């Protein structure tokens, strides 16, 4: 069971899922400027690699009763999908192409830019 604002630290505005990802393939490879995401392995397993510009960590998601909160401006990559896995993503905002930073070098430059 997942209850918004009780188990998820944001209001859920969008839900989507990835499925039929071939073993050995990866997905994502981006950061989001404003959107929070909560990632759950609804079936099977996969790794989530997160990078905040200072530290890179790998999390194995393999239980549907656990998930990973990825806040804005954290680079994420999804890897090592098992056969039949389903990645469920709860997002804090509606889809907006302009929220995506999908080139790692651009992401690093954005992190290093002085804040206004």
C-alpha positions as CSV (number, residue, x, y, z in Angstrom):
1,X,0.0,0.0,0.0
2,X,1.2,3.5,-0.8
3,X,-0.5,6.6,0.6
4,X,0.4,10.0,-0.8
5,X,1.8,12.4,1.7
6,X,2.0,9.6,4.3
7,X,4.5,7.3,2.5
8,X,5.4,9.6,-0.3
9,X,6.9,13.0,0.6
10,X,5.0,14.9,-2.1
11,X,1.6,15.1,-3.8
12,X,1.4,12.6,-6.6
13,X,0.3,14.2,-9.9
14,X,1.5,11.5,-12.3
15,X,2.0,7.8,-12.3
16,X,3.8,5.8,-15.1
17,X,5.6,2.5,-15.4
18,X,8.3,0.8,-17.5
19,X,7.9,-2.8,-18.5
20,X,9.4,-5.3,-21.0
21,X,12.8,-3.7,-20.6
22,X,15.2,-6.4,-22.0
23,X,17.7,-7.8,-19.5
24,X,21.0,-5.8,-19.7
25,X,19.4,-2.7,-21.0
26,X,19.2,0.6,-19.1
27,X,16.6,3.4,-19.0
28,X,16.5,7.0,-17.8
29,X,19.8,8.8,-17.8
30,X,18.5,12.2,-16.8
31,X,17.8,14.7,-14.0
32,X,14.6,16.6,-13.4
33,X,14.8,20.3,-12.5
34,X,11.6,20.5,-10.3
35,X,9.9,17.1,-10.2
36,X,10.3,14.6,-7.4
37,X,9.9,10.9,-8.2
38,X,9.3,7.8,-6.0
39,X,10.5,4.6,-7.8
40,X,9.2,1.2,-7.0
41,X,9.9,-2.3,-8.3
42,X,6.3,-3.4,-8.7
43,X,7.6,-6.7,-10.1
44,X,11.0,-8.2,-10.6
45,X,14.1,-6.1,-9.8
46,X,16.4,-3.4,-11.2
47,X,19.1,-1.0,-10.0
48,X,18.7,2.7,-9.6
49,X,22.0,4.6,-9.9
50,X,21.7,8.2,-8.5
51,X,24.3,10.9,-8.7
52,X,23.9,14.3,-6.9
53,X,27.1,15.7,-8.3
54,X,29.2,14.7,-5.3
55,X,28.3,11.1,-4.7
56,X,27.2,8.3,-7.0
57,X,25.2,5.4,-5.3
58,X,23.5,2.3,-6.5
59,X,20.2,1.0,-5.0
60,X,18.8,-2.5,-5.8
61,X,15.0,-2.4,-5.9
62,X,13.5,-5.8,-5.7
63,X,10.4,-5.6,-3.4
64,X,7.1,-3.9,-4.1
65,X,6.8,-2.7,-0.5
66,X,9.9,-0.5,-0.7
67,X,10.9,2.4,-3.0
68,X,13.4,5.1,-3.6
69,X,12.7,8.9,-3.4
70,X,14.7,10.8,-6.1
71,X,14.4,14.6,-5.4
72,X,14.9,17.2,-8.1
73,X,18.4,17.7,-9.7
74,X,19.6,14.2,-8.9
75,X,20.8,12.3,-12.0
76,X,19.2,8.8,-12.2
77,X,19.9,5.7,-14.3
78,X,17.9,2.5,-14.2
79,X,19.9,-0.7,-14.9
80,X,20.1,-4.4,-14.5
81,X,16.4,-5.2,-15.1
82,X,15.4,-8.7,-14.4
83,X,13.1,-10.6,-16.8
84,X,9.4,-9.5,-16.3
85,X,10.3,-6.5,-14.1
86,X,7.9,-3.6,-13.8
87,X,9.2,-0.2,-12.7
88,X,6.4,2.0,-11.2
89,X,7.1,5.7,-10.8
90,X,5.1,8.2,-8.8
91,X,5.9,11.8,-9.8
92,X,5.2,15.1,-8.1
93,X,4.4,16.9,-11.4
94,X,2.9,16.5,-14.8
95,X,5.2,15.6,-17.7
96,X,7.1,18.6,-19.0
97,X,9.9,18.2,-21.5
98,X,11.5,21.4,-20.3
99,X,12.0,19.9,-16.8
100,X,14.4,17.3,-18.2
101,X,18.2,17.6,-18.2
102,X,19.2,14.6,-20.3
103,X,22.9,15.3,-21.1
104,X,25.2,14.6,-18.1
105,X,27.6,17.4,-19.0
106,X,24.7,19.9,-19.0
107,X,23.6,18.5,-15.6
108,X,27.1,19.1,-14.2
109,X,27.3,22.6,-15.6
110,X,23.9,23.4,-14.1
111,X,25.0,22.2,-10.6
112,X,28.2,24.2,-10.8
113,X,26.4,27.4,-12.0
114,X,26.0,30.1,-9.2
115,X,22.5,30.2,-7.8
116,X,20.5,33.4,-8.3
